[in-house]
Amino acid sequence: MKSIFLGALQIMLYGTATWFLWNWFVVPATNLPVISYPVALGLSVIGILYTMQSPKKDTTKEDRRNSFLISIITPIFSTATGFIIQLFV
């Protein structure tokens, strides 16, 4: 149950990052349409599925925790960086 919640949290964070970054940078640069949050979630799921790696069998609990923290910090950092950049564009 815990892993389902954490996986959903990860997808929501990546979806939020995709939504903001797409609408801040891709739309003005290419005149593509603005995407909705559900579309951003779908794009994020596709990206996660295509880049997912199979877990190693001999990983420790600390390795799994570090991997999860990186997967949570990455979309937050990306969105924060994109926010700062879009202030100057």
Phi and psi in radians as a Rosetta constraint file:
Dihedral C 1 N 2 CA 2 C 2 CIRCULARHARMONIC -1.091 0.35
Dihedral N 2 CA 2 C 2 N 3 CIRCULARHARMONIC -0.725 0.35
Dihedral C 2 N 3 CA 3 C 3 CIRCULARHARMONIC -1.200 0.35
Dihedral N 3 CA 3 C 3 N 4 CIRCULARHARMONIC -0.534 0.35
Dihedral C 3 N 4 CA 4 C 4 CIRCULARHARMONIC -1.151 0.35
Dihedral N 4 CA 4 C 4 N 5 CIRCULARHARMONIC -0.772 0.35
Dihedral C 4 N 5 CA 5 C 5 CIRCULARHARMONIC -1.098 0.35
Dihedral N 5 CA 5 C 5 N 6 CIRCULARHARMONIC -0.771 0.35
Dihedral C 5 N 6 CA 6 C 6 CIRCULARHARMONIC -1.172 0.35
Dihedral N 6 CA 6 C 6 N 7 CIRCULARHARMONIC -0.639 0.35
Dihedral C 6 N 7 CA 7 C 7 CIRCULARHARMONIC -1.149 0.35
Dihedral N 7 CA 7 C 7 N 8 CIRCULARHARMONIC -0.713 0.35
Dihedral C 7 N 8 CA 8 C 8 CIRCULARHARMONIC -1.132 0.35
Dihedral N 8 CA 8 C 8 N 9 CIRCULARHARMONIC -0.686 0.35
Dihedral C 8 N 9 CA 9 C 9 CIRCULARHARMONIC -1.082 0.35
Dihedral N 9 CA 9 C 9 N 10 CIRCULARHARMONIC -0.755 0.35
Dihedral C 9 N 10 CA 10 C 10 CIRCULARHARMONIC -1.081 0.35
Dihedral N 10 CA 10 C 10 N 11 CIRCULARHARMONIC -0.791 0.35
Dihedral C 10 N 11 CA 11 C 11 CIRCULARHARMONIC -1.114 0.35
Dihedral N 11 CA 11 C 11 N 12 CIRCULARHARMONIC -0.706 0.35
Dihedral C 11 N 12 CA 12 C 12 CIRCULARHARMONIC -1.141 0.35
Dihedral N 12 CA 12 C 12 N 13 CIRCULARHARMONIC -0.693 0.35
Dihedral C 12 N 13 CA 13 C 13 CIRCULARHARMONIC -1.163 0.35
Dihedral N 13 CA 13 C 13 N 14 CIRCULARHARMONIC -0.773 0.35
Dihedral C 13 N 14 CA 14 C 14 CIRCULARHARMONIC -1.151 0.35
Dihedral N 14 CA 14 C 14 N 15 CIRCULARHARMONIC -0.648 0.35
Dihedral C 14 N 15 CA 15 C 15 CIRCULARHARMONIC -1.118 0.35
Dihedral N 15 CA 15 C 15 N 16 CIRCULARHARMONIC -0.724 0.35
Dihedral C 15 N 16 CA 16 C 16 CIRCULARHARMONIC -1.118 0.35
Dihedral N 16 CA 16 C 16 N 17 CIRCULARHARMONIC -0.767 0.35
Dihedral C 16 N 17 CA 17 C 17 CIRCULARHARMONIC -1.080 0.35
Dihedral N 17 CA 17 C 17 N 18 CIRCULARHARMONIC -0.763 0.35
Dihedral C 17 N 18 CA 18 C 18 CIRCULARHARMONIC -1.084 0.35
Dihedral N 18 CA 18 C 18 N 19 CIRCULARHARMONIC -0.756 0.35
Dihedral C 18 N 19 CA 19 C 19 CIRCULARHARMONIC -1.067 0.35
Dihedral N 19 CA 19 C 19 N 20 CIRCULARHARMONIC -0.915 0.35
Dihedral C 19 N 20 CA 20 C 20 CIRCULARHARMONIC -1.108 0.35
Dihedral N 20 CA 20 C 20 N 21 CIRCULARHARMONIC -0.852 0.35
Dihedral C 20 N 21 CA 21 C 21 CIRCULARHARMONIC -1.133 0.35
Dihedral N 21 CA 21 C 21 N 22 CIRCULARHARMONIC -0.673 0.35
Dihedral C 21 N 22 CA 22 C 22 CIRCULARHARMONIC -1.075 0.35
Dihedral N 22 CA 22 C 22 N 23 CIRCULARHARMONIC -0.884 0.35
Dihedral C 22 N 23 CA 23 C 23 CIRCULARHARMONIC -1.237 0.35
Dihedral N 23 CA 23 C 23 N 24 CIRCULARHARMONIC -0.469 0.35
Dihedral C 23 N 24 CA 24 C 24 CIRCULARHARMONIC -1.394 0.35
Dihedral N 24 CA 24 C 24 N 25 CIRCULARHARMONIC -0.635 0.35
Dihedral C 24 N 25 CA 25 C 25 CIRCULARHARMONIC -2.061 0.35
Dihedral N 25 CA 25 C 25 N 26 CIRCULARHARMONIC -0.746 0.35
Dihedral C 25 N 26 CA 26 C 26 CIRCULARHARMONIC -1.279 0.35
Dihedral N 26 CA 26 C 26 N 27 CIRCULARHARMONIC -0.741 0.35
Dihedral C 26 N 27 CA 27 C 27 CIRCULARHARMONIC -1.075 0.35
Dihedral N 27 CA 27 C 27 N 28 CIRCULARHARMONIC -0.900 0.35
Dihedral C 27 N 28 CA 28 C 28 CIRCULARHARMONIC -1.157 0.35
Dihedral N 28 CA 28 C 28 N 29 CIRCULARHARMONIC -0.555 0.35
Dihedral C 28 N 29 CA 29 C 29 CIRCULARHARMONIC -1.393 0.35
Dihedral N 29 CA 29 C 29 N 30 CIRCULARHARMONIC -0.493 0.35
Dihedral C 29 N 30 CA 30 C 30 CIRCULARHARMONIC -2.162 0.35
Dihedral N 30 CA 30 C 30 N 31 CIRCULARHARMONIC -0.106 0.35
Dihedral C 30 N 31 CA 31 C 31 CIRCULARHARMONIC 1.072 0.35
Dihedral N 31 CA 31 C 31 N 32 CIRCULARHARMONIC 0.389 0.35
Dihedral C 31 N 32 CA 32 C 32 CIRCULARHARMONIC -1.284 0.35
Dihedral N 32 CA 32 C 32 N 33 CIRCULARHARMONIC 2.780 0.35
Dihedral C 32 N 33 CA 33 C 33 CIRCULARHARMONIC -1.235 0.35
Dihedral N 33 CA 33 C 33 N 34 CIRCULARHARMONIC 2.723 0.35
Dihedral C 33 N 34 CA 34 C 34 CIRCULARHARMONIC -1.149 0.35
Dihedral N 34 CA 34 C 34 N 35 CIRCULARHARMONIC 2.464 0.35
Dihedral C 34 N 35 CA 35 C 35 CIRCULARHARMONIC -1.821 0.35
Dihedral N 35 CA 35 C 35 N 36 CIRCULARHARMONIC 2.649 0.35
Dihedral C 35 N 36 CA 36 C 36 CIRCULARHARMONIC -1.504 0.35
Dihedral N 36 CA 36 C 36 N 37 CIRCULARHARMONIC 2.929 0.35
Dihedral C 36 N 37 CA 37 C 37 CIRCULARHARMONIC -1.089 0.35
Dihedral N 37 CA 37 C 37 N 38 CIRCULARHARMONIC -0.745 0.35
Dihedral C 37 N 38 CA 38 C 38 CIRCULARHARMONIC -1.064 0.35
Dihedral N 38 CA 38 C 38 N 39 CIRCULARHARMONIC -0.634 0.35
Dihedral C 38 N 39 CA 39 C 39 CIRCULARHARMONIC -1.156 0.35
Dihedral N 39 CA 39 C 39 N 40 CIRCULARHARMONIC -0.712 0.35
Dihedral C 39 N 40 CA 40 C 40 CIRCULARHARMONIC -1.095 0.35
Dihedral N 40 CA 40 C 40 N 41 CIRCULARHARMONIC -0.680 0.35
Dihedral C 40 N 41 CA 41 C 41 CIRCULARHARMONIC -1.078 0.35
Dihedral N 41 CA 41 C 41 N 42 CIRCULARHARMONIC -0.771 0.35
Dihedral C 41 N 42 CA 42 C 42 CIRCULARHARMONIC -1.077 0.35
Dihedral N 42 CA 42 C 42 N 43 CIRCULARHARMONIC -0.763 0.35
Dihedral C 42 N 43 CA 43 C 43 CIRCULARHARMONIC -1.090 0.35
Dihedral N 43 CA 43 C 43 N 44 CIRCULARHARMONIC -0.673 0.35
Dihedral C 43 N 44 CA 44 C 44 CIRCULARHARMONIC -1.156 0.35
Dihedral N 44 CA 44 C 44 N 45 CIRCULARHARMONIC -0.718 0.35
Dihedral C 44 N 45 CA 45 C 45 CIRCULARHARMONIC -1.094 0.35
Dihedral N 45 CA 45 C 45 N 46 CIRCULARHARMONIC -0.738 0.35
Dihedral C 45 N 46 CA 46 C 46 CIRCULARHARMONIC -1.065 0.35
Dihedral N 46 CA 46 C 46 N 47 CIRCULARHARMONIC -0.791 0.35
Dihedral C 46 N 47 CA 47 C 47 CIRCULARHARMONIC -1.084 0.35
Dihedral N 47 CA 47 C 47 N 48 CIRCULARHARMONIC -0.735 0.35
Dihedral C 47 N 48 CA 48 C 48 CIRCULARHARMONIC -1.139 0.35
Dihedral N 48 CA 48 C 48 N 49 CIRCULARHARMONIC -0.739 0.35
Dihedral C 48 N 49 CA 49 C 49 CIRCULARHARMONIC -1.120 0.35
Dihedral N 49 CA 49 C 49 N 50 CIRCULARHARMONIC -0.708 0.35
Dihedral C 49 N 50 CA 50 C 50 CIRCULARHARMONIC -1.333 0.35
Dihedral N 50 CA 50 C 50 N 51 CIRCULARHARMONIC -0.352 0.35
Dihedral C 50 N 51 CA 51 C 51 CIRCULARHARMONIC -1.909 0.35
Dihedral N 51 CA 51 C 51 N 52 CIRCULARHARMONIC 0.050 0.35
Dihedral C 51 N 52 CA 52 C 52 CIRCULARHARMONIC -1.200 0.35
Dihedral N 52 CA 52 C 52 N 53 CIRCULARHARMONIC 2.424 0.35
Dihedral C 52 N 53 CA 53 C 53 CIRCULARHARMONIC -1.974 0.35
Dihedral N 53 CA 53 C 53 N 54 CIRCULARHARMONIC 2.588 0.35
Dihedral C 53 N 54 CA 54 C 54 CIRCULARHARMONIC -1.255 0.35
Dihedral N 54 CA 54 C 54 N 55 CIRCULARHARMONIC 2.421 0.35
Dihedral C 54 N 55 CA 55 C 55 CIRCULARHARMONIC -1.187 0.35
Dihedral N 55 CA 55 C 55 N 56 CIRCULARHARMONIC 2.563 0.35
Dihedral C 55 N 56 CA 56 C 56 CIRCULARHARMONIC -1.314 0.35
Dihedral N 56 CA 56 C 56 N 57 CIRCULARHARMONIC 2.558 0.35
Dihedral C 56 N 57 CA 57 C 57 CIRCULARHARMONIC -1.297 0.35
Dihedral N 57 CA 57 C 57 N 58 CIRCULARHARMONIC -0.451 0.35
Dihedral C 57 N 58 CA 58 C 58 CIRCULARHARMONIC -1.853 0.35
Dihedral N 58 CA 58 C 58 N 59 CIRCULARHARMONIC 0.630 0.35
Dihedral C 58 N 59 CA 59 C 59 CIRCULARHARMONIC -1.436 0.35
Dihedral N 59 CA 59 C 59 N 60 CIRCULARHARMONIC 2.551 0.35
Dihedral C 59 N 60 CA 60 C 60 CIRCULARHARMONIC -1.584 0.35
Dihedral N 60 CA 60 C 60 N 61 CIRCULARHARMONIC 2.952 0.35
Dihedral C 60 N 61 CA 61 C 61 CIRCULARHARMONIC -1.082 0.35
Dihedral N 61 CA 61 C 61 N 62 CIRCULARHARMONIC -0.637 0.35
Dihedral C 61 N 62 CA 62 C 62 CIRCULARHARMONIC -1.160 0.35
Dihedral N 62 CA 62 C 62 N 63 CIRCULARHARMONIC -0.676 0.35
Dihedral C 62 N 63 CA 63 C 63 CIRCULARHARMONIC -1.091 0.35
Dihedral N 63 CA 63 C 63 N 64 CIRCULARHARMONIC -0.748 0.35
Dihedral C 63 N 64 CA 64 C 64 CIRCULARHARMONIC -1.149 0.35
Dihedral N 64 CA 64 C 64 N 65 CIRCULARHARMONIC -0.675 0.35
Dihedral C 64 N 65 CA 65 C 65 CIRCULARHARMONIC -1.142 0.35
Dihedral N 65 CA 65 C 65 N 66 CIRCULARHARMONIC -0.781 0.35
Dihedral C 65 N 66 CA 66 C 66 CIRCULARHARMONIC -1.093 0.35
Dihedral N 66 CA 66 C 66 N 67 CIRCULARHARMONIC -0.708 0.35
Dihedral C 66 N 67 CA 67 C 67 CIRCULARHARMONIC -1.095 0.35
Dihedral N 67 CA 67 C 67 N 68 CIRCULARHARMONIC -0.735 0.35
Dihedral C 67 N 68 CA 68 C 68 CIRCULARHARMONIC -1.144 0.35
Dihedral N 68 CA 68 C 68 N 69 CIRCULARHARMONIC -0.760 0.35
Dihedral C 68 N 69 CA 69 C 69 CIRCULARHARMONIC -1.071 0.35
Dihedral N 69 CA 69 C 69 N 70 CIRCULARHARMONIC -0.698 0.35
Dihedral C 69 N 70 CA 70 C 70 CIRCULARHARMONIC -1.120 0.35
Dihedral N 70 CA 70 C 70 N 71 CIRCULARHARMONIC -0.686 0.35
Dihedral C 70 N 71 CA 71 C 71 CIRCULARHARMONIC -1.225 0.35
Dihedral N 71 CA 71 C 71 N 72 CIRCULARHARMONIC -0.339 0.35
Dihedral C 71 N 72 CA 72 C 72 CIRCULARHARMONIC -1.559 0.35
Dihedral N 72 CA 72 C 72 N 73 CIRCULARHARMONIC -0.695 0.35
Dihedral C 72 N 73 CA 73 C 73 CIRCULARHARMONIC -1.252 0.35
Dihedral N 73 CA 73 C 73 N 74 CIRCULARHARMONIC -0.620 0.35
Dihedral C 73 N 74 CA 74 C 74 CIRCULARHARMONIC -0.990 0.35
Dihedral N 74 CA 74 C 74 N 75 CIRCULARHARMONIC -0.922 0.35
Dihedral C 74 N 75 CA 75 C 75 CIRCULARHARMONIC -1.189 0.35
Dihedral N 75 CA 75 C 75 N 76 CIRCULARHARMONIC -0.547 0.35
Dihedral C 75 N 76 CA 76 C 76 CIRCULARHARMONIC -1.174 0.35
Dihedral N 76 CA 76 C 76 N 77 CIRCULARHARMONIC -0.805 0.35
Dihedral C 76 N 77 CA 77 C 77 CIRCULARHARMONIC -1.116 0.35
Dihedral N 77 CA 77 C 77 N 78 CIRCULARHARMONIC -0.721 0.35
Dihedral C 77 N 78 CA 78 C 78 CIRCULARHARMONIC -1.096 0.35
Dihedral N 78 CA 78 C 78 N 79 CIRCULARHARMONIC -0.757 0.35
Dihedral C 78 N 79 CA 79 C 79 CIRCULARHARMONIC -1.163 0.35
Dihedral N 79 CA 79 C 79 N 80 CIRCULARHARMONIC -0.739 0.35
Dihedral C 79 N 80 CA 80 C 80 CIRCULARHARMONIC -1.109 0.35
Dihedral N 80 CA 80 C 80 N 81 CIRCULARHARMONIC -0.739 0.35
Dihedral C 80 N 81 CA 81 C 81 CIRCULARHARMONIC -1.123 0.35
Dihedral N 81 CA 81 C 81 N 82 CIRCULARHARMONIC -0.761 0.35
Dihedral C 81 N 82 CA 82 C 82 CIRCULARHARMONIC -1.083 0.35
Dihedral N 82 CA 82 C 82 N 83 CIRCULARHARMONIC -0.679 0.35
Dihedral C 82 N 83 CA 83 C 83 CIRCULARHARMONIC -1.066 0.35
Dihedral N 83 CA 83 C 83 N 84 CIRCULARHARMONIC -0.798 0.35
Dihedral C 83 N 84 CA 84 C 84 CIRCULARHARMONIC -1.115 0.35
Dihedral N 84 CA 84 C 84 N 85 CIRCULARHARMONIC -0.771 0.35
Dihedral C 84 N 85 CA 85 C 85 CIRCULARHARMONIC -1.113 0.35
Dihedral N 85 CA 85 C 85 N 86 CIRCULARHARMONIC -0.731 0.35
Dihedral C 85 N 86 CA 86 C 86 CIRCULARHARMONIC -1.189 0.35
Dihedral N 86 CA 86 C 86 N 87 CIRCULARHARMONIC -0.317 0.35
Dihedral C 86 N 87 CA 87 C 87 CIRCULARHARMONIC -1.161 0.35
Dihedral N 87 CA 87 C 87 N 88 CIRCULARHARMONIC -0.449 0.35
Dihedral C 87 N 88 CA 88 C 88 CIRCULARHARMONIC -1.798 0.35
Dihedral N 88 CA 88 C 88 N 89 CIRCULARHARMONIC -0.019 0.35
